[in-house]
Amino acid sequence: MNDLIPLMVIIPITCALLLNLFHKKDKTVMILALIVAIALPIIPIFANYGLYYFGGHAPLITNPTLLSSLPSSIANSTLAIFHPAVTYSYGALQKLFIFILGVVAFFAIFTSLNQNKKISGPFMFLMFMGTAAVTAIMLSDDIFHIYIFFEIAALAQTGIILTSATENNYETALKYLILGSIGGPLLLVGIGFILGAVGSVNITDIVYAISHNLVDPLSPTLLFAFALIFFGWLYASGLPPFHTIKSSIYSKALPNSTALIQAFTVITFISIGIVIFRIFYYLPFFKTLIVLFSLAAMVLGVTMAIMQTDFRRMLGFLAVGELGYIGLGFGLATQLSITAGLFQALNEIIITALLFIGFGTILYLTNISDTRKLGGMIEYSPIVAIMVLLGGFAMAGVPPLNGFQSKLMIVQASLNAGFPEISIIAVLVSIVTFMVFVKAFHSIYLKPKPNNLKVIDKPIPKSSIISVSILLIICLILGLFPQLATDTISQFVMGLI
């Protein structure tokens, strides 16, 4: 059922447009949003692996009848190999990440509909549109197509911030748009240089042209293209120097939508990272640059998290720091390291969703995110508190949870690659992450409740409890049986390097 491949993008886009159309019709919006949200993780399960072509046909070489009718100058040239259509590639790795994206999207939408008295069609529109865009980024084998949906995803994230009733959300959205007006166009210009050098924006075609010396791999055009695309990648992922604005975005959106925004960031990060790796792996400074920026993200992330008193901002910086572990996987560029990095990406999506939704219950009960004004919250939600604590342990890499497995693999990959210093930094950052989280947990749940703290007389929504519970179960399963994910990821990596 290859026809299901484009439906992973088409269905959420169509739903988004309908939700915007049915704005103020709360019951219609709720029913439609829930139905499509349930479908999001189901579609990738039933879709067959393979390629899907938009607006064109398969490469000529796949159609011998058509190829034989063409002049030999075309039939015997590289044109017969090139992809004239926008190509979606769906394999085991895409299935894994799109499924997890669908799970997180469902929980984010489910909790939003359950917690908010007034259902916003435009807000749901933005969540579905962002999900569709990121899914297209994961599927696409066309770098220009990736750019288009990257911009759509960025606008969706900005819109989610604007529709969140938080302090200074408009200011943060404006800053992100201003930086996006720099990072996005530079990424596009870099793609333009590749198109000028190779004559195609299909990633497989670009890799073929470079690996077969159809173009000079070290030409100034390609080197400049790498610099521009790399800069755009830093902006898209929130690696330094964009770590501050990315953490601000996480703190200004509502917690359940922040869980989805973080999933957008991680999948965009690995998707563009895989593209950069495929095209520019031959550059001698490629690995060094990624390792340096990844280490900077790890150190700056935990350093900035230590100084935060707002738990949303703290989680935002920790999430940025966790991206550094993923980057190390690409930078070390071994089969084990890339497998570990992609496994860490999968784990980060799950863990941060758990933490944002879990801590979001505190915001729901008190409308306060400043840890200095909180305390004693464990009496209102002991079960959620324990699950959030375990989620924090997973982020810090405590066994037997999934974060431990991926970080252990990264440490092993660093040692195998001959960089024990990187292993030491990775372990130290995990220890500091643990300390930061325990401090925040104590401030929110364990210290005496302030006399002036007002807690609403309502139970925590069951949707939040269910979401956190299932996400924690996934963390435990992947921690105890990491091969459920790593076997699939490792097979993909074998074809990548």
C-alpha positions in Angstrom: 0.0 0.0 0.0 2.4 2.6 -1.2 -0.5 5.0 -1.7 -0.5 5.4 2.1 2.9 7.2 1.9 1.6 10.5 0.7 -1.5 10.2 2.9 0.8 10.6 5.9 1.2 14.2 4.8 -2.1 14.8 2.9 -4.4 13.7 5.7 -3.1 16.0 8.5 -2.9 18.9 6.0 -6.5 18.4 4.9 -7.6 18.0 8.5 -5.8 21.3 9.4 -7.6 23.2 6.7 -11.0 21.8 7.7 -10.4 22.6 11.4 -9.6 26.2 10.5 -12.8 26.3 8.4 -14.9 24.9 11.3 -13.5 27.4 13.8 -16.0 28.1 16.7 -17.8 24.8 16.0 -16.3 23.1 19.1 -17.9 19.7 18.7 -17.0 19.4 15.1 -13.5 20.5 15.7 -13.1 18.0 18.6 -14.5 15.0 16.8 -12.5 15.6 13.6 -9.3 16.4 15.5 -9.5 13.2 17.6 -10.3 11.0 14.6 -7.3 12.3 12.6 -5.0 12.3 15.7 -5.8 8.6 16.2 -5.0 7.9 12.5 -1.6 9.6 12.7 0.3 6.7 14.4 -1.8 4.1 12.6 -1.1 5.0 9.0 2.7 4.4 9.1 2.1 1.0 10.6 0.2 -0.2 7.5 2.1 1.6 4.8 4.4 -0.5 2.7 8.1 0.4 2.3 9.1 2.0 -1.0 9.2 5.1 -3.1 6.4 7.4 -4.1 6.8 10.0 -7.0 5.0 13.3 -7.1 4.5 15.4 -10.2 6.6 13.2 -12.5 7.7 9.6 -13.1 10.3 7.2 -11.8 13.9 7.4 -13.2 14.0 6.4 -16.8 16.3 3.5 -16.0 13.4 1.8 -14.2 11.3 1.8 -17.4 13.2 -0.2 -20.1 10.4 0.2 -22.7 10.4 4.0 -22.4 14.2 4.1 -22.2 14.7 2.1 -25.4 12.5 4.6 -27.3 14.8 7.6 -26.4 18.0 8.7 -28.1 21.1 7.0 -27.0 22.5 10.3 -25.8 19.8 10.3 -23.1 19.5 6.5 -22.5 23.3 6.1 -21.9 23.7 9.3 -19.8 23.2 10.0 -16.1 19.9 11.6 -17.0 18.5 8.1 -17.1 19.4 7.7 -13.5 18.2 11.1 -12.2 14.8 11.5 -10.4 12.5 13.9 -12.3 9.8 13.8 -9.7 9.6 14.8 -6.0 10.4 11.6 -4.3 9.2 10.3 -1.0 11.3 7.5 0.5 9.6 5.3 3.2 11.7 2.7 5.0 12.0 1.2 8.5 13.6 4.3 10.0 10.9 6.6 8.6 8.3 4.2 9.9 9.8 4.3 13.4 10.0 8.1 13.7 6.7 8.9 12.0 5.0 6.5 14.3 6.5 8.1 17.4 5.7 11.5 16.0 2.1 10.4 15.5 2.0 9.1 19.1 3.2 12.4 20.5 0.9 14.4 18.3 -2.0 12.3 19.5 -1.2 12.9 23.1 -0.6 16.7 22.6 -3.9 17.1 20.8 -5.8 14.8 23.2 -4.6 16.7 26.3 -5.2 20.1 24.6 -8.8 19.2 23.8 -9.4 17.8 27.2 -7.9 20.7 29.2 -9.1 23.7 27.3 -12.7 24.9 27.8 -12.6 26.8 24.6 -11.5 24.7 21.6 -9.5 26.7 19.0 -9.7 25.6 15.4 -6.7 27.7 14.4 -4.6 26.2 17.2 -5.5 22.7 16.1 -4.8 23.8 12.5 -1.3 24.7 13.5 -0.6 21.5 15.3 -1.8 19.3 12.4 0.0 21.5 9.8 3.2 21.3 11.7 2.9 17.5 12.0 2.3 17.2 8.3 5.3 19.4 7.5 7.7 17.5 9.7 6.4 14.2 8.3 7.1 15.4 4.8 10.6 16.5 5.9 11.3 13.0 7.2 10.0 11.3 4.0 11.4 13.6 1.3 14.4 12.7 -0.8 14.3 16.2 -2.4 16.2 18.9 -0.6 14.1 21.8 -1.9 11.0 20.0 -0.8 12.5 19.7 2.6 13.2 23.4 2.7 9.5 24.2 1.8 8.1 22.1 4.6 10.8 23.3 7.0 9.5 26.8 6.6 5.9 25.6 7.0 6.9 23.8 10.2 8.7 27.0 11.5 5.6 29.1 10.8 3.4 26.5 12.5 5.7 26.6 15.6 5.5 30.4 15.6 1.7 30.3 15.3 1.5 27.8 18.2 3.4 30.3 20.4 1.2 33.2 19.3 -2.0 31.3 20.2 -0.6 30.3 23.6 -1.8 32.7 26.3 1.6 33.0 28.0 3.6 36.0 29.1 5.8 37.7 26.4 4.8 35.0 23.9 4.4 37.7 21.1 8.0 38.9 21.8 9.4 35.4 21.6 7.5 34.6 18.4 8.8 37.9 16.8 12.4 37.1 17.7 12.0 33.6 16.2 10.6 35.0 13.0 13.4 37.6 12.7 16.0 34.8 13.1 14.1 32.7 10.7 14.2 35.4 8.1 18.0 34.9 8.2 18.4 31.2 8.8 15.7 30.0 6.3 16.9 32.1 3.3 20.5 31.1 3.9 19.4 27.5 3.8 17.6 28.2 0.5 20.6 29.9 -1.0 22.8 26.9 -0.1 20.3 24.6 -1.9 20.5 27.0 -4.9 24.2 26.6 -5.0 23.9 22.8 -5.0 21.3 23.0 -7.8 23.7 25.2 -9.8 26.6 22.8 -9.3 24.7 19.5 -9.8 21.6 20.4 -11.8 19.3 18.5 -9.4 17.7 18.9 -5.9 17.1 15.2 -5.5 19.4 14.1 -2.7 20.1 10.7 -4.2 21.1 12.4 -7.5 23.3 14.9 -5.7 25.1 12.1 -3.8 25.6 10.2 -7.1 27.0 13.2 -8.9 29.5 14.0 -6.2 30.5 10.3 -5.5 31.1 9.7 -9.3 33.0 13.0 -9.8 30.4 14.4 -12.1 31.1 17.6 -10.2 34.2 18.7 -8.3 33.5 17.7 -4.6 35.8 20.5 -3.3 34.6 23.2 -5.6 34.0 26.6 -4.0 30.3 26.3 -4.9 29.8 23.1 -2.9 31.9 24.4 0.0 29.8 27.5 0.2 26.6 25.5 -0.1 27.8 23.4 2.9 28.4 26.5 5.0 25.0 27.9 4.3 23.1 24.7 4.8 25.0 23.9 7.9 24.1 27.4 9.3 20.4 26.7 8.4 20.7 23.4 10.2 21.9 25.1 13.4 18.9 27.4 13.3 16.4 24.6 12.6 17.7 22.5 15.5 18.5 25.1 18.1 22.1 24.3 18.4 24.4 27.2 19.4 24.1 30.1 18.7 20.3 29.5 18.5 20.0 27.6 21.8 18.6 30.6 23.7 15.7 31.3 21.3 14.8 27.6 20.9 14.5 27.2 24.7 12.4 30.4 24.8 10.0 28.8 22.3 9.6 25.8 24.6 8.8 28.0 27.6 6.3 30.3 25.8 4.1 27.6 24.3 1.6 25.6 26.4 3.3 22.4 27.8 1.3 19.9 25.7 2.0 21.8 22.5 5.6 22.2 23.6 5.9 18.4 23.6 4.9 18.4 20.0 7.2 21.3 19.1 10.1 19.4 20.6 9.3 16.4 18.4 9.2 18.8 15.4 12.7 20.0 16.3 14.2 16.6 16.8 12.9 15.1 13.6 13.9 18.2 11.6 17.3 18.0 13.2 17.9 14.4 12.3 16.3 14.7 8.8 18.5 17.6 7.7 21.5 16.1 9.6 21.1 12.9 7.5 21.0 15.0 4.3 24.1 16.9 5.3 25.8 13.6 6.1 24.9 12.0 2.8 26.0 14.9 0.7 29.0 16.3 2.5 30.5 13.4 4.5 33.7 13.6 2.4 34.7 17.0 3.7 37.7 16.7 6.1 36.2 19.3 8.6 32.7 17.9 8.5 33.0 15.7 11.5 34.9 18.2 13.6 32.3 20.9 13.1 29.4 18.8 14.2 31.3 17.5 17.2 32.2 21.0 18.3 28.7 22.4 18.0 27.2 19.3 19.7 29.6 19.6 22.7 28.8 23.3 22.9 25.0 22.5 22.9 25.5 19.9 25.7 27.6 22.2 27.9 25.6 25.4 27.3 22.3 23.5 27.7 23.0 22.2 31.2 24.8 25.3 32.2 21.9 27.5 31.3 19.4 25.0 32.8 21.1 25.3 36.2 20.4 29.0 36.4 16.7 28.8 35.5 13.8 29.2 38.1 11.1 28.6 35.5 10.7 24.9 35.0 9.5 25.3 31.4 12.7 27.2 30.6 14.8 24.7 32.5 13.3 21.8 30.5 13.8 23.9 27.3 17.6 24.2 27.9 17.9 20.5 28.9 16.1 19.6 25.7 18.6 21.6 23.7 21.5 20.0 25.6 20.1 16.6 24.8 20.3 17.4 21.1 24.1 17.5 21.5 24.1 13.8 22.1 22.4 13.2 18.8 24.9 15.5 17.1 27.8 13.5 18.5 26.4 10.5 16.8 26.6 12.2 13.4 30.0 13.8 14.2 31.8 10.6 15.3 30.4 9.1 12.0 30.7 5.4 12.9 28.0 2.8 12.6 27.6 2.6 16.4 27.7 6.3 16.9 25.1 7.2 14.3 22.9 4.3 15.6 23.3 5.7 19.1 22.5 9.3 17.9 19.3 8.3 16.1 18.3 6.1 19.1 18.9 9.1 21.4 16.7 11.2 19.0 13.9 8.7 19.4 14.3 8.7 23.1 14.4 12.4 23.4 11.1 12.8 21.6 9.4 10.4 24.0 11.1 11.6 27.2 10.7 15.4 26.7 7.0 14.8 25.7 6.5 12.9 29.0 8.2 15.7 31.0 6.5 18.6 29.3 3.0 17.0 29.7 3.8 15.9 33.2 5.1 19.2 34.5 2.3 20.8 32.6 -0.1 19.4 35.2 1.6 21.8 37.7 0.8 24.7 35.5 -2.7 23.5 35.1 -3.2 23.3 38.9 -1.4 26.5 39.9 -0.9 28.6 36.7 2.7 29.1 38.0 5.9 27.8 36.5 8.4 29.6 38.9 9.9 26.9 41.1 10.5 29.5 43.8 6.8 30.0 44.3 5.9 26.3 44.2 6.2 23.4 46.7 4.3 20.5 48.3 2.7 19.6 45.0 3.2 15.9 45.5 0.1 15.7 47.7 -2.0 16.8 44.8 -0.5 14.4 42.2 1.7 11.6 43.8 1.3 9.3 40.8 2.1 11.9 38.3 5.0 13.1 40.4 6.6 9.6 40.5 6.2 9.3 36.7 7.7 12.7 36.1 10.6 11.7 38.4 11.2 8.5 36.4 11.0 10.6 33.2 13.7 12.9 34.6 15.8 9.8 35.4 15.4 8.7 31.8 16.6 12.1 30.5 19.6 11.9 32.8 20.5 8.4 31.6 19.6 6.4 34.7 19.2 2.6 34.1 17.2 0.7 33.1 15.3 3.5 31.2 15.8 4.2 27.5 17.9 7.3 27.9 20.5 5.2 29.7 20.8 2.8 26.7 21.3 5.5 24.1 23.8 7.5 26.1 25.7 4.4 27.0 26.0 3.6 23.3 27.3 7.1 22.6 29.9 6.7 25.3 30.9 3.4 23.9 31.1 4.9 20.4 33.3 7.7 21.6 35.7 5.3 23.3 35.8 3.0 20.2 36.5 6.1 18.0 39.5 7.0 20.2 37.9 10.0 21.9 37.7 9.2 25.7 37.5 13.0 26.4 34.1 13.1 24.6 32.9 10.1 26.7 33.9 11.9 29.9 32.0 15.1 28.9 29.0 13.0 28.0 28.9 11.4 31.4 29.5 14.7 33.2 26.7 16.4 31.3 24.4 13.5 32.3 25.3 13.8 35.9 24.6 17.6 35.9 21.3 16.9 34.1 20.4 14.6 36.9 21.3 17.2 39.5 19.3 20.0 37.8 16.3 17.8 37.5 16.4 16.6 41.1 16.7 20.2 42.3 13.6 21.2 40.2 11.7 18.2 41.4 12.4 19.0 45.0 11.4 22.6 44.6 8.1 21.7 42.9 7.0 18.6 44.7 8.9 18.0 48.0 9.7 21.3 49.7 7.0 22.8 52.0 4.1 24.4 50.2 4.2 28.2 50.3 1.3 29.8 52.3 0.3 32.0 49.4 0.2 29.2 46.8 -3.3 28.7 45.4 -4.2 25.4 43.9 -7.4 25.0 41.9 -9.9 22.6 43.3 -9.9 20.3 40.3 -8.4 16.9 39.7 -5.6 16.5 37.1 -7.1 15.7 33.7 -7.2 12.0 33.1 -5.9 12.7 29.6 -2.6 14.0 31.0 -2.3 11.0 33.4 -2.9 8.5 30.5 -0.5 10.3 28.2 2.3 10.4 30.8 1.7 6.7 31.8 1.9 5.4 28.2 5.0 7.5 27.4 6.7 6.1 30.6 5.8 2.6 29.5 7.5 3.2 26.2 10.5 4.5 28.0 10.7 1.3 30.1 10.2 -1.0 27.1 12.9 0.7 25.1 15.2 0.7 28.1 14.7 -3.0 28.7 14.6 -4.0 25.0 16.5 -1.4 23.1 16.9 -3.7 20.2 13.3 -3.0 19.2 14.6 0.3 17.9 18.3 -0.2 17.5 18.0 -3.1 15.1 15.9 -1.0 12.7 18.2 2.0 13.1 21.4 0.0 12.6 20.1 -1.4 9.3 19.5 2.1 8.1 22.9 3.3 9.2 24.6 0.4 7.3 23.2 1.8 4.1 24.2 5.3 5.0 27.9 5.0 5.7 
